[in-house]
Amino acid sequence: MTSDDLKAAERRVFRTAVDHGLWDVFLASMVAMLAIAPLLSETMGDFWSSAVFLPVYAGVYLAIRLIREHVVVPRVGLVQFGSYRKNRLRRFTVVMLTFNVVALVLGIIAAIAVQRGMGVPFIPIVFALIVLVGLSLVAYFLEIPRVFLYGVLLAVASLIGEWLFRRGYVSHHGYPVAAGVSAGVIAAIGLIKFALLIRRHGPVGDGPSPAARDG
């Protein structure tokens, strides 16, 4: 077996163990904040309309960890990855840390632009760029192509939302509609992916689910 064959086998194992659709649901919950927070800001203010979602994120994350532990792992087993995957994940951590710093700087610049009356169309363009590049990096390092499509979906949706807002069809720069539709699509795909995994591996006890290992 060649090194390429080993990498391909490791990639399949990684997707089976990690790409179960539940993280899509978590991403959808984060996108949903962009749809709901602008509506809440009218009564709660910009800070609390976003901060109120922190316990929601924590609850969704905890639920995903419990479902993974009690539903996914008993069916697909535990996975111990080799040096190739570990090195790739380490590079991914460094790259995403750098990207988050750059995104923070761009966010600050965008906020200053808003204060000086230059926020439109600067804000939706910056947001679309950050989302597209960020999710493209996730898709590349985790080798899950549909995450790139999520980035395209969110980037295009934000620009369409702004276009609709400028023509008076929607409020809040179109984020409630654009992010709401995007969150629904991402959550639906994640739940379908999860349901297919459960169907493929069947109920616990139907057969052995040995732990997959990559040496």
Backbone as JSON Lines, residues from 0, in Angstrom:
{"i":0,"aa":"M","n":[0.85,-1.2,0.0],"ca":[0.0,0.0,0.0],"c":[0.88,1.24,0.0]}
{"i":1,"aa":"T","n":[0.64,2.17,-0.93],"ca":[1.44,3.38,-1.04],"c":[1.03,4.41,0.01]}
{"i":2,"aa":"S","n":[1.86,5.47,0.11],"ca":[1.53,6.53,1.06],"c":[0.24,7.24,0.68]}
{"i":3,"aa":"D","n":[-0.02,7.36,-0.63],"ca":[-1.28,7.97,-1.08],"c":[-2.48,7.13,-0.67]}
{"i":4,"aa":"D","n":[-2.32,5.81,-0.74],"ca":[-3.4,4.92,-0.32],"c":[-3.65,5.06,1.18]}
{"i":5,"aa":"L","n":[-2.57,5.17,1.94],"ca":[-2.72,5.33,3.38],"c":[-3.42,6.64,3.73]}
{"i":6,"aa":"K","n":[-3.05,7.71,3.01],"ca":[-3.69,9.0,3.25],"c":[-5.17,8.96,2.89]}
{"i":7,"aa":"A","n":[-5.48,8.27,1.8],"ca":[-6.88,8.16,1.38],"c":[-7.68,7.37,2.41]}
{"i":8,"aa":"A","n":[-7.08,6.29,2.93],"ca":[-7.75,5.49,3.95],"c":[-7.94,6.3,5.23]}
{"i":9,"aa":"E","n":[-6.91,7.05,5.6],"ca":[-6.99,7.87,6.8],"c":[-8.06,8.94,6.65]}
{"i":10,"aa":"R","n":[-8.18,9.49,5.44],"ca":[-9.18,10.52,5.18],"c":[-10.58,9.96,5.35]}
{"i":11,"aa":"R","n":[-10.79,8.73,4.88],"ca":[-12.1,8.1,5.03],"c":[-12.43,7.86,6.51]}
{"i":12,"aa":"V","n":[-11.42,7.42,7.26],"ca":[-11.63,7.19,8.69],"c":[-11.96,8.5,9.39]}
{"i":13,"aa":"F","n":[-11.22,9.55,9.04],"ca":[-11.45,10.85,9.66],"c":[-12.87,11.34,9.39]}
{"i":14,"aa":"R","n":[-13.31,11.21,8.16],"ca":[-14.67,11.67,7.82],"c":[-15.72,10.85,8.55]}
{"i":15,"aa":"T","n":[-15.49,9.55,8.67],"ca":[-16.47,8.72,9.37],"c":[-16.59,9.12,10.82]}
{"i":16,"aa":"A","n":[-15.46,9.44,11.46],"ca":[-15.46,9.73,12.88],"c":[-15.86,11.16,13.2]}
{"i":17,"aa":"V","n":[-15.54,12.11,12.31],"ca":[-15.72,13.53,12.62],"c":[-16.84,14.17,11.8]}
{"i":18,"aa":"D","n":[-16.96,13.77,10.55],"ca":[-17.93,14.41,9.66],"c":[-19.28,13.72,9.79]}
{"i":19,"aa":"H","n":[-19.92,13.89,10.95],"ca":[-21.2,13.23,11.21],"c":[-22.39,14.17,11.07]}
{"i":20,"aa":"G","n":[-22.16,15.41,10.73],"ca":[-23.24,16.36,10.52],"c":[-23.6,17.21,11.72]}
{"i":21,"aa":"L","n":[-23.18,16.8,12.9],"ca":[-23.54,17.56,14.1],"c":[-22.84,18.91,14.15]}
{"i":22,"aa":"W","n":[-21.61,18.99,13.64],"ca":[-20.92,20.28,13.64],"c":[-21.55,21.23,12.64]}
{"i":23,"aa":"D","n":[-22.21,20.7,11.62],"ca":[-22.97,21.55,10.72],"c":[-24.1,22.25,11.48]}
{"i":24,"aa":"V","n":[-24.72,21.5,12.38],"ca":[-25.8,22.06,13.19],"c":[-25.25,23.16,14.1]}
{"i":25,"aa":"F","n":[-24.06,22.93,14.64],"ca":[-23.44,23.96,15.5],"c":[-23.15,25.22,14.69]}
{"i":26,"aa":"L","n":[-22.61,25.05,13.48],"ca":[-22.37,26.2,12.6],"c":[-23.68,26.92,12.3]}
{"i":27,"aa":"A","n":[-24.74,26.15,12.06],"ca":[-26.04,26.76,11.77],"c":[-26.54,27.58,12.95]}
{"i":28,"aa":"S","n":[-26.28,27.12,14.17],"ca":[-26.7,27.88,15.35],"c":[-25.96,29.21,15.44]}
{"i":29,"aa":"M","n":[-24.69,29.23,15.01],"ca":[-23.93,30.46,15.01],"c":[-24.43,31.42,13.94]}
{"i":30,"aa":"V","n":[-24.77,30.87,12.78],"ca":[-25.29,31.7,11.7],"c":[-26.66,32.26,12.08]}
{"i":31,"aa":"A","n":[-27.44,31.46,12.8],"ca":[-28.77,31.91,13.22],"c":[-28.69,33.16,14.08]}
{"i":32,"aa":"M","n":[-27.59,33.32,14.82],"ca":[-27.42,34.52,15.63],"c":[-27.44,35.76,14.75]}
{"i":33,"aa":"L","n":[-26.86,35.67,13.54],"ca":[-26.85,36.81,12.64],"c":[-28.25,37.17,12.15]}
{"i":34,"aa":"A","n":[-29.15,36.19,12.19],"ca":[-30.52,36.44,11.77],"c":[-31.37,37.01,12.89]}
{"i":35,"aa":"I","n":[-31.1,36.58,14.12],"ca":[-31.97,36.96,15.24],"c":[-31.45,38.18,15.98]}
{"i":36,"aa":"A","n":[-30.12,38.3,16.12],"ca":[-29.54,39.4,16.89],"c":[-29.98,40.79,16.4]}
{"i":37,"aa":"P","n":[-30.02,41.06,15.09],"ca":[-30.46,42.39,14.66],"c":[-31.88,42.71,15.11]}
{"i":38,"aa":"L","n":[-32.74,41.72,15.19],"ca":[-34.11,41.95,15.64],"c":[-34.14,42.22,17.14]}
{"i":39,"aa":"L","n":[-33.29,41.51,17.9],"ca":[-33.25,41.72,19.34],"c":[-32.59,43.04,19.72]}
{"i":40,"aa":"S","n":[-31.71,43.54,18.85],"ca":[-30.96,44.75,19.19],"c":[-31.87,45.96,19.38]}
{"i":41,"aa":"E","n":[-33.06,45.92,18.81],"ca":[-33.98,47.04,18.95],"c":[-34.42,47.23,20.4]}
{"i":42,"aa":"T","n":[-34.48,46.14,21.15],"ca":[-34.91,46.23,22.55],"c":[-33.78,45.95,23.53]}
{"i":43,"aa":"M","n":[-32.78,45.16,23.13],"ca":[-31.72,44.75,24.05],"c":[-30.41,45.49,23.83]}
{"i":44,"aa":"G","n":[-30.27,46.16,22.7],"ca":[-29.0,46.8,22.38],"c":[-28.08,45.85,21.64]}
{"i":45,"aa":"D","n":[-27.06,46.4,21.0],"ca":[-26.17,45.58,20.17],"c":[-25.4,44.55,20.99]}
{"i":46,"aa":"F","n":[-24.92,44.92,22.18],"ca":[-24.09,44.0,22.96],"c":[-24.9,42.81,23.47]}
{"i":47,"aa":"W","n":[-26.0,43.08,24.18],"ca":[-26.76,41.99,24.8],"c":[-27.5,41.15,23.77]}
{"i":48,"aa":"S","n":[-27.85,41.74,22.64],"ca":[-28.53,40.95,21.61],"c":[-27.61,39.87,21.05]}
{"i":49,"aa":"S","n":[-26.29,40.07,21.16],"ca":[-25.32,39.05,20.74],"c":[-24.88,38.18,21.91]}
{"i":50,"aa":"A","n":[-24.66,38.82,23.08],"ca":[-24.18,38.08,24.26],"c":[-25.18,37.04,24.73]}
{"i":51,"aa":"V","n":[-26.46,37.27,24.47],"ca":[-27.49,36.33,24.93],"c":[-27.35,34.97,24.27]}
{"i":52,"aa":"F","n":[-26.62,34.92,23.16],"ca":[-26.46,33.66,22.45],"c":[-25.35,32.79,23.02]}
{"i":53,"aa":"L","n":[-24.51,33.33,23.87],"ca":[-23.41,32.54,24.44],"c":[-23.92,31.29,25.17]}
{"i":54,"aa":"P","n":[-24.91,31.4,26.07],"ca":[-25.42,30.17,26.68],"c":[-26.08,29.24,25.68]}
{"i":55,"aa":"V","n":[-26.64,29.8,24.62],"ca":[-27.24,28.96,23.57],"c":[-26.15,28.14,22.89]}
{"i":56,"aa":"Y","n":[-25.05,28.8,22.53],"ca":[-23.93,28.08,21.91],"c":[-23.41,26.99,22.84]}
{"i":57,"aa":"A","n":[-23.28,27.33,24.13],"ca":[-22.79,26.36,25.1],"c":[-23.72,25.15,25.19]}
{"i":58,"aa":"G","n":[-25.02,25.4,25.18],"ca":[-25.98,24.31,25.25],"c":[-25.94,23.43,24.01]}
{"i":59,"aa":"V","n":[-25.85,24.06,22.83],"ca":[-25.76,23.28,21.59],"c":[-24.49,22.46,21.56]}
{"i":60,"aa":"Y","n":[-23.37,23.07,21.97],"ca":[-22.09,22.36,21.98],"c":[-22.14,21.16,22.93]}
{"i":61,"aa":"L","n":[-22.71,21.36,24.13],"ca":[-22.82,20.27,25.09],"c":[-23.7,19.15,24.54]}
{"i":62,"aa":"A","n":[-24.8,19.52,23.91],"ca":[-25.7,18.51,23.33],"c":[-24.99,17.7,22.25]}
{"i":63,"aa":"I","n":[-24.18,18.38,21.43],"ca":[-23.45,17.69,20.37],"c":[-22.43,16.72,20.97]}
{"i":64,"aa":"R","n":[-21.73,17.15,22.02],"ca":[-20.76,16.26,22.64],"c":[-21.44,15.03,23.24]}
{"i":65,"aa":"L","n":[-22.59,15.21,23.86],"ca":[-23.31,14.08,24.45],"c":[-23.83,13.13,23.37]}
{"i":66,"aa":"I","n":[-24.38,13.7,22.3],"ca":[-24.88,12.85,21.21],"c":[-23.73,12.09,20.56]}
{"i":67,"aa":"R","n":[-22.61,12.78,20.37],"ca":[-21.45,12.1,19.8],"c":[-21.0,10.95,20.68]}
{"i":68,"aa":"E","n":[-20.96,11.19,21.99],"ca":[-20.48,10.18,22.93],"c":[-21.42,8.98,23.02]}
{"i":69,"aa":"H","n":[-22.72,9.24,23.03],"ca":[-23.69,8.17,23.29],"c":[-24.35,7.61,22.03]}
{"i":70,"aa":"V","n":[-24.21,8.31,20.9],"ca":[-24.86,7.84,19.67],"c":[-23.85,7.53,18.58]}
{"i":71,"aa":"V","n":[-22.92,8.46,18.34],"ca":[-21.99,8.29,17.22],"c":[-20.89,7.29,17.56]}
{"i":72,"aa":"V","n":[-20.2,7.51,18.67],"ca":[-19.05,6.65,19.02],"c":[-19.44,5.18,19.14]}
{"i":73,"aa":"P","n":[-20.56,4.82,19.79],"ca":[-20.92,3.4,19.86],"c":[-21.13,2.76,18.49]}
{"i":74,"aa":"R","n":[-21.4,3.58,17.47],"ca":[-21.64,3.03,16.13],"c":[-20.39,3.01,15.25]}
{"i":75,"aa":"V","n":[-19.57,4.05,15.32],"ca":[-18.41,4.12,14.44],"c":[-17.1,3.84,15.15]}
{"i":76,"aa":"G","n":[-17.11,3.82,16.48],"ca":[-15.9,3.54,17.22],"c":[-15.06,4.78,17.46]}
{"i":77,"aa":"L","n":[-13.98,4.61,18.2],"ca":[-13.04,5.69,18.47],"c":[-11.91,5.66,17.45]}
{"i":78,"aa":"V","n":[-11.32,6.81,17.22],"ca":[-10.28,6.93,16.21],"c":[-9.03,7.55,16.82]}
{"i":79,"aa":"Q","n":[-7.9,6.93,16.53],"ca":[-6.62,7.5,16.94],"c":[-5.83,7.79,15.68]}
{"i":80,"aa":"F","n":[-5.54,9.06,15.43],"ca":[-4.93,9.44,14.17],"c":[-3.41,9.41,14.25]}
{"i":81,"aa":"G","n":[-2.8,9.24,13.07],"ca":[-1.35,9.2,12.98],"c":[-0.76,10.58,12.8]}
{"i":82,"aa":"S","n":[0.53,10.61,12.46],"ca":[1.28,11.86,12.4],"c":[0.76,12.79,11.31]}
{"i":83,"aa":"Y","n":[0.34,12.24,10.18],"ca":[-0.14,13.08,9.08],"c":[-1.31,13.94,9.52]}
{"i":84,"aa":"R","n":[-2.33,13.33,10.11],"ca":[-3.52,14.07,10.52],"c":[-3.2,15.01,11.68]}
{"i":85,"aa":"K","n":[-2.38,14.56,12.61],"ca":[-2.05,15.42,13.76],"c":[-1.3,16.66,13.31]}
{"i":86,"aa":"N","n":[-0.35,16.5,12.37],"ca":[0.39,17.66,11.86],"c":[-0.53,18.6,11.1]}
{"i":87,"aa":"R","n":[-1.45,18.03,10.35],"ca":[-2.39,18.86,9.58],"c":[-3.29,19.66,10.52]}
{"i":88,"aa":"L","n":[-3.74,19.04,11.59],"ca":[-4.59,19.73,12.56],"c":[-3.82,20.82,13.31]}
{"i":89,"aa":"R","n":[-2.53,20.57,13.57],"ca":[-1.71,21.6,14.22],"c":[-1.54,22.8,13.3]}
{"i":90,"aa":"R","n":[-1.29,22.55,12.01],"ca":[-1.18,23.66,11.06],"c":[-2.51,24.4,10.96]}
{"i":91,"aa":"F","n":[-3.59,23.65,11.0],"ca":[-4.92,24.25,10.94],"c":[-5.14,25.2,12.12]}
{"i":92,"aa":"T","n":[-4.72,24.8,13.31],"ca":[-4.87,25.64,14.49],"c":[-4.1,26.95,14.34]}
{"i":93,"aa":"V","n":[-2.87,26.86,13.86],"ca":[-2.05,28.06,13.69],"c":[-2.65,28.99,12.63]}
{"i":94,"aa":"V","n":[-3.06,28.41,11.52],"ca":[-3.63,29.21,10.42],"c":[-4.92,29.91,10.87]}
{"i":95,"aa":"M","n":[-5.78,29.19,11.59],"ca":[-7.04,29.78,12.01],"c":[-6.81,30.86,13.07]}
{"i":96,"aa":"L","n":[-5.81,30.67,13.92],"ca":[-5.48,31.71,14.9],"c":[-5.06,32.99,14.17]}
{"i":97,"aa":"T","n":[-4.2,32.83,13.17],"ca":[-3.77,33.99,12.38],"c":[-4.94,34.63,11.65]}
{"i":98,"aa":"F","n":[-5.79,33.79,11.08],"ca":[-6.95,34.31,10.36],"c":[-7.88,35.08,11.28]}
{"i":99,"aa":"N","n":[-8.09,34.57,12.49],"ca":[-8.97,35.26,13.44],"c":[-8.42,36.63,13.84]}
{"i":100,"aa":"V","n":[-7.1,36.72,13.96],"ca":[-6.5,38.02,14.26],"c":[-6.75,39.0,13.11]}
{"i":101,"aa":"V","n":[-6.53,38.52,11.88],"ca":[-6.77,39.38,10.71],"c":[-8.24,39.78,10.63]}
{"i":102,"aa":"A","n":[-9.14,38.81,10.89],"ca":[-10.57,39.11,10.85],"c":[-10.95,40.14,11.9]}
{"i":103,"aa":"L","n":[-10.32,40.05,13.08],"ca":[-10.58,41.03,14.12],"c":[-10.16,42.42,13.68]}
{"i":104,"aa":"V","n":[-8.99,42.52,13.06],"ca":[-8.52,43.82,12.55],"c":[-9.48,44.37,11.51]}
{"i":105,"aa":"L","n":[-9.92,43.52,10.59],"ca":[-10.86,43.95,9.57],"c":[-12.18,44.39,10.2]}
{"i":106,"aa":"G","n":[-12.6,43.68,11.24],"ca":[-13.83,44.06,11.94],"c":[-13.72,45.42,12.58]}
{"i":107,"aa":"I","n":[-12.56,45.7,13.17],"ca":[-12.33,47.02,13.78],"c":[-12.35,48.11,12.71]}
{"i":108,"aa":"I","n":[-11.7,47.83,11.59],"ca":[-11.69,48.8,10.49],"c":[-13.11,49.05,9.99]}
{"i":109,"aa":"A","n":[-13.9,47.96,9.88],"ca":[-15.28,48.1,9.44],"c":[-16.1,48.94,10.42]}
{"i":110,"aa":"A","n":[-15.86,48.73,11.72],"ca":[-16.59,49.5,12.73],"c":[-16.24,50.99,12.62]}
{"i":111,"aa":"I","n":[-14.96,51.29,12.38],"ca":[-14.55,52.69,12.21],"c":[-15.2,53.27,10.96]}
{"i":112,"aa":"A","n":[-15.28,52.45,9.91],"ca":[-15.9,52.91,8.67],"c":[-17.37,53.26,8.89]}
{"i":113,"aa":"V","n":[-18.05,52.46,9.71],"ca":[-19.46,52.74,10.01],"c":[-19.59,54.07,10.73]}
{"i":114,"aa":"Q","n":[-18.72,54.32,11.71],"ca":[-18.77,55.56,12.47],"c":[-18.52,56.78,11.6]}
{"i":115,"aa":"R","n":[-17.77,56.59,10.52],"ca":[-17.45,57.71,9.62],"c":[-18.38,57.76,8.41]}
{"i":116,"aa":"G","n":[-19.43,56.93,8.46],"ca":[-20.4,56.96,7.38],"c":[-19.96,56.28,6.11]}
{"i":117,"aa":"M","n":[-18.98,55.36,6.23],"ca":[-18.49,54.66,5.03],"c":[-18.77,53.16,5.12]}
{"i":118,"aa":"G","n":[-19.75,52.78,5.92],"ca":[-19.98,51.36,6.18],"c":[-20.64,50.6,5.07]}
{"i":119,"aa":"V","n":[-21.32,51.28,4.18],"ca":[-22.04,50.62,3.09],"c":[-21.45,51.1,1.78]}
{"i":120,"aa":"P","n":[-21.01,50.17,0.88],"ca":[-21.19,48.7,0.98],"c":[-19.99,47.98,1.6]}
{"i":121,"aa":"F","n":[-19.17,48.71,2.35],"ca":[-17.94,48.13,2.9],"c":[-18.23,46.95,3.82]}
{"i":122,"aa":"I","n":[-19.22,47.08,4.7],"ca":[-19.51,46.05,5.7],"c":[-19.88,44.72,5.06]}
{"i":123,"aa":"P","n":[-20.89,44.64,4.17],"ca":[-21.24,43.34,3.6],"c":[-20.11,42.71,2.79]}
{"i":124,"aa":"I","n":[-19.3,43.53,2.15],"ca":[-18.19,42.99,1.37],"c":[-17.14,42.37,2.29]}
{"i":125,"aa":"V","n":[-16.81,43.09,3.37],"ca":[-15.83,42.55,4.33],"c":[-16.36,41.29,4.97]}
{"i":126,"aa":"F","n":[-17.63,41.29,5.37],"ca":[-18.23,40.1,5.99],"c":[-18.18,38.92,5.03]}
{"i":127,"aa":"A","n":[-18.58,39.14,3.78],"ca":[-18.58,38.06,2.79],"c":[-17.17,37.51,2.59]}
{"i":128,"aa":"L","n":[-16.17,38.4,2.56],"ca":[-14.78,37.97,2.37],"c":[-14.3,37.15,3.55]}
{"i":129,"aa":"I","n":[-14.59,37.63,4.77],"ca":[-14.15,36.91,5.98],"c":[-14.77,35.52,6.04]}
{"i":130,"aa":"V","n":[-16.07,35.45,5.8],"ca":[-16.76,34.15,5.86],"c":[-16.24,33.2,4.8]}
{"i":131,"aa":"L","n":[-16.08,33.69,3.58],"ca":[-15.64,32.83,2.48],"c":[-14.24,32.3,2.73]}
{"i":132,"aa":"V","n":[-13.31,33.17,3.12],"ca":[-11.93,32.74,3.35],"c":[-11.86,31.81,4.57]}
{"i":133,"aa":"G","n":[-12.56,32.17,5.64],"ca":[-12.52,31.36,6.85],"c":[-13.02,29.95,6.63]}
{"i":134,"aa":"L","n":[-14.19,29.81,6.02],"ca":[-14.75,28.48,5.79],"c":[-13.99,27.72,4.7]}
{"i":135,"aa":"S","n":[-13.36,28.45,3.79],"ca":[-12.5,27.78,2.8],"c":[-11.3,27.13,3.48]}
{"i":136,"aa":"L","n":[-10.73,27.82,4.46],"ca":[-9.61,27.24,5.21],"c":[-10.05,26.01,5.99]}
{"i":137,"aa":"V","n":[-11.21,26.1,6.61],"ca":[-11.75,24.94,7.34],"c":[-11.94,23.76,6.39]}
{"i":138,"aa":"A","n":[-12.53,24.03,5.22],"ca":[-12.77,22.97,4.24],"c":[-11.47,22.34,3.76]}
{"i":139,"aa":"Y","n":[-10.44,23.17,3.57],"ca":[-9.17,22.66,3.07],"c":[-8.45,21.78,4.09]}
{"i":140,"aa":"F","n":[-8.32,22.28,5.32],"ca":[-7.54,21.55,6.32],"c":[-8.3,20.32,6.84]}
{"i":141,"aa":"L","n":[-9.62,20.4,6.93],"ca":[-10.39,19.24,7.39],"c":[-10.81,18.33,6.24]}
{"i":142,"aa":"E","n":[-10.55,18.79,5.01],"ca":[-10.87,18.02,3.8],"c":[-12.35,17.63,3.75]}
{"i":143,"aa":"I","n":[-13.19,18.65,4.02],"ca":[-14.64,18.48,3.93],"c":[-15.14,19.55,2.95]}
{"i":144,"aa":"P","n":[-15.25,19.23,1.67],"ca":[-15.54,20.24,0.64],"c":[-16.83,21.02,0.86]}
{"i":145,"aa":"R","n":[-17.85,20.42,1.46],"ca":[-19.12,21.15,1.55],"c":[-19.03,22.37,2.47]}
{"i":146,"aa":"V","n":[-18.02,22.41,3.35],"ca":[-17.85,23.59,4.19],"c":[-17.49,24.79,3.32]}
{"i":147,"aa":"F","n":[-16.76,24.56,2.24],"ca":[-16.48,25.65,1.29],"c":[-17.77,26.15,0.67]}
{"i":148,"aa":"L","n":[-18.68,25.24,0.35],"ca":[-19.97,25.64,-0.21],"c":[-20.78,26.45,0.79]}
{"i":149,"aa":"Y","n":[-20.64,26.13,2.08],"ca":[-21.29,26.94,3.11],"c":[-20.74,28.37,3.07]}
{"i":150,"aa":"G","n":[-19.43,28.49,2.87],"ca":[-18.83,29.82,2.79],"c":[-19.38,30.6,1.6]}
{"i":151,"aa":"V","n":[-19.5,29.93,0.47],"ca":[-20.06,30.58,-0.72],"c":[-21.51,30.99,-0.46]}
{"i":152,"aa":"L","n":[-22.27,30.08,0.15],"ca":[-23.68,30.37,0.46],"c":[-23.81,31.61,1.33]}
{"i":153,"aa":"L","n":[-23.04,31.67,2.42],"ca":[-23.13,32.79,3.34],"c":[-22.65,34.1,2.71]}
{"i":154,"aa":"A","n":[-21.58,34.02,1.93],"ca":[-21.06,35.22,1.28],"c":[-22.07,35.78,0.29]}
{"i":155,"aa":"V","n":[-22.6,34.92,-0.55],"ca":[-23.57,35.37,-1.56],"c":[-24.85,35.86,-0.89]}
{"i":156,"aa":"A","n":[-25.3,35.14,0.14],"ca":[-26.54,35.51,0.84],"c":[-26.41,36.89,1.48]}
{"i":157,"aa":"S","n":[-25.24,37.18,2.07],"ca":[-25.07,38.5,2.71],"c":[-25.11,39.62,1.68]}
{"i":158,"aa":"L","n":[-24.52,39.4,0.51],"ca":[-24.55,40.42,-0.54],"c":[-25.96,40.59,-1.1]}
{"i":159,"aa":"I","n":[-26.67,39.49,-1.28],"ca":[-28.06,39.58,-1.75],"c":[-28.92,40.29,-0.7]}
{"i":160,"aa":"G","n":[-28.7,39.96,0.57],"ca":[-29.45,40.61,1.64],"c":[-29.24,42.12,1.62]}
{"i":161,"aa":"E","n":[-27.99,42.56,1.42],"ca":[-27.72,43.99,1.35],"c":[-28.4,44.61,0.14]}
{"i":162,"aa":"W","n":[-28.39,43.9,-0.97],"ca":[-29.05,44.39,-2.19],"c":[-30.55,44.56,-1.96]}
{"i":163,"aa":"L","n":[-31.17,43.59,-1.3],"ca":[-32.6,43.69,-0.99],"c":[-32.87,44.83,-0.02]}
{"i":164,"aa":"F","n":[-31.98,45.03,0.95],"ca":[-32.15,46.11,1.93],"c":[-32.11,47.47,1.26]}
{"i":165,"aa":"R","n":[-31.19,47.65,0.34],"ca":[-31.07,48.94,-0.33],"c":[-32.3,49.27,-1.16]}
{"i":166,"aa":"R","n":[-33.02,48.26,-1.57],"ca":[-34.23,48.49,-2.36],"c":[-35.49,48.49,-1.5]}
{"i":167,"aa":"G","n":[-35.32,48.41,-0.19],"ca":[-36.44,48.53,0.72],"c":[-37.28,47.28,0.89]}
{"i":168,"aa":"Y","n":[-36.76,46.12,0.46],"ca":[-37.54,44.89,0.57],"c":[-37.41,44.23,1.95]}
{"i":169,"aa":"V","n":[-36.27,44.42,2.61],"ca":[-36.02,43.79,3.91],"c":[-35.4,44.82,4.85]}
{"i":170,"aa":"S","n":[-35.35,44.47,6.13],"ca":[-34.77,45.36,7.13],"c":[-33.4,44.85,7.58]}
{"i":171,"aa":"H","n":[-32.72,45.66,8.39],"ca":[-31.46,45.26,9.04],"c":[-30.43,44.72,8.05]}
{"i":172,"aa":"H","n":[-30.31,45.41,6.93],"ca":[-29.32,45.06,5.9],"c":[-29.5,43.63,5.38]}
{"i":173,"aa":"G","n":[-30.68,43.08,5.54],"ca":[-30.98,41.77,4.99],"c":[-30.49,40.59,5.78]}
{"i":174,"aa":"Y","n":[-29.84,40.84,6.94],"ca":[-29.27,39.72,7.7],"c":[-30.32,38.75,8.23]}
{"i":175,"aa":"P","n":[-31.46,39.22,8.74],"ca":[-32.46,38.24,9.21],"c":[-32.87,37.25,8.13]}
{"i":176,"aa":"V","n":[-33.03,37.73,6.9],"ca":[-33.45,36.84,5.8],"c":[-32.27,36.01,5.3]}
{"i":177,"aa":"A","n":[-31.16,36.67,4.99],"ca":[-30.01,35.97,4.41],"c":[-29.44,34.93,5.37]}
{"i":178,"aa":"A","n":[-29.2,35.35,6.61],"ca":[-28.63,34.43,7.59],"c":[-29.65,33.37,8.01]}
{"i":179,"aa":"G","n":[-30.92,33.76,8.08],"ca":[-31.95,32.79,8.46],"c":[-32.07,31.66,7.45]}
{"i":180,"aa":"V","n":[-32.1,32.01,6.18],"ca":[-32.18,30.98,5.13],"c":[-30.92,30.13,5.13]}
{"i":181,"aa":"S","n":[-29.75,30.77,5.25],"ca":[-28.48,30.03,5.24],"c":[-28.41,29.07,6.43]}
{"i":182,"aa":"A","n":[-28.82,29.53,7.61],"ca":[-28.8,28.67,8.79],"c":[-29.71,27.47,8.6]}
{"i":183,"aa":"G","n":[-30.88,27.7,8.01],"ca":[-31.81,26.59,7.77],"c":[-31.24,25.56,6.82]}
{"i":184,"aa":"V","n":[-30.58,26.03,5.75],"ca":[-29.98,25.11,4.78],"c":[-28.86,24.31,5.42]}
{"i":185,"aa":"I","n":[-27.97,24.97,6.15],"ca":[-26.84,24.28,6.79],"c":[-27.32,23.27,7.82]}
{"i":186,"aa":"A","n":[-28.31,23.67,8.64],"ca":[-28.83,22.74,9.65],"c":[-29.49,21.53,9.0]}
{"i":187,"aa":"A","n":[-30.24,21.76,7.92],"ca":[-30.91,20.65,7.23],"c":[-29.89,19.67,6.67]}
{"i":188,"aa":"I","n":[-28.83,20.18,6.06],"ca":[-27.79,19.3,5.51],"c":[-27.12,18.51,6.63]}
{"i":189,"aa":"G","n":[-26.83,19.18,7.73],"ca":[-26.2,18.49,8.86],"c":[-27.07,17.39,9.42]}
{"i":190,"aa":"L","n":[-28.36,17.66,9.58],"ca":[-29.28,16.65,10.12],"c":[-29.44,15.47,9.16]}
{"i":191,"aa":"I","n":[-29.46,15.76,7.86],"ca":[-29.54,14.69,6.87],"c":[-28.28,13.83,6.92]}
{"i":192,"aa":"K","n":[-27.12,14.5,7.03],"ca":[-25.86,13.77,7.14],"c":[-25.86,12.87,8.37]}
{"i":193,"aa":"F","n":[-26.34,13.38,9.49],"ca":[-26.39,12.62,10.74],"c":[-27.35,11.44,10.6]}
{"i":194,"aa":"A","n":[-28.52,11.68,10.01],"ca":[-29.5,10.6,9.84],"c":[-28.96,9.49,8.95]}
{"i":195,"aa":"L","n":[-28.23,9.86,7.89],"ca":[-27.65,8.86,7.01],"c":[-26.59,8.04,7.72]}
{"i":196,"aa":"L","n":[-25.8,8.7,8.58],"ca":[-24.8,7.96,9.36],"c":[-25.46,6.94,10.27]}
{"i":197,"aa":"I","n":[-26.52,7.35,10.97],"ca":[-27.23,6.44,11.87],"c":[-27.83,5.28,11.08]}
{"i":198,"aa":"R","n":[-28.39,5.61,9.92],"ca":[-29.0,4.56,9.1],"c":[-27.95,3.59,8.58]}
{"i":199,"aa":"R","n":[-26.79,4.12,8.2],"ca":[-25.74,3.28,7.62],"c":[-25.17,2.31,8.64]}
{"i":200,"aa":"H","n":[-25.0,2.77,9.87],"ca":[-24.36,1.94,10.88],"c":[-25.35,1.17,11.74]}
{"i":201,"aa":"G","n":[-26.62,1.54,11.68],"ca":[-27.65,0.76,12.36],"c":[-27.61,0.92,13.86]}
{"i":202,"aa":"P","n":[-28.56,0.29,14.55],"ca":[-28.63,0.36,16.02],"c":[-27.41,-0.27,16.67]}
{"i":203,"aa":"V","n":[-27.07,0.22,17.84],"ca":[-25.95,-0.35,18.58],"c":[-26.27,-1.77,18.95]}
{"i":204,"aa":"G","n":[-25.31,-2.67,18.72],"ca":[-25.52,-4.07,19.06],"c":[-25.8,-4.95,17.86]}
{"i":205,"aa":"D","n":[-26.03,-4.3,16.66],"ca":[-26.29,-5.1,15.47],"c":[-25.03,-5.75,14.94]}
{"i":206,"aa":"G","n":[-23.91,-5.22,15.34],"ca":[-22.66,-5.79,14.85],"c":[-21.5,-5.09,15.48]}
{"i":207,"aa":"P","n":[-20.31,-5.61,15.31],"ca":[-19.15,-4.99,15.92],"c":[-18.82,-3.65,15.28]}
{"i":208,"aa":"S","n":[-18.38,-2.7,16.1],"ca":[-17.92,-1.4,15.59],"c":[-16.52,-1.16,16.14]}
{"i":209,"aa":"P","n":[-15.55,-1.87,15.59],"ca":[-14.2,-1.74,16.12],"c":[-13.65,-0.35,15.93]}
{"i":210,"aa":"A","n":[-12.8,0.06,16.84],"ca":[-12.17,1.36,16.73],"c":[-11.25,1.36,15.52]}
{"i":211,"aa":"A","n":[-11.34,2.43,14.74],"ca":[-10.49,2.57,13.56],"c":[-9.2,3.24,13.97]}
{"i":212,"aa":"R","n":[-8.11,2.74,13.5],"ca":[-6.81,3.32,13.87],"c":[-5.98,3.59,12.63]}
{"i":213,"aa":"D","n":[-5.25,4.7,12.72],"ca":[-4.32,5.05,11.64],"c":[-2.93,5.07,12.22]}
{"i":214,"aa":"G","n":[-2.13,4.13,11.82],"ca":[-0.79,4.06,12.41],"c":[0.15,5.03,11.82]}
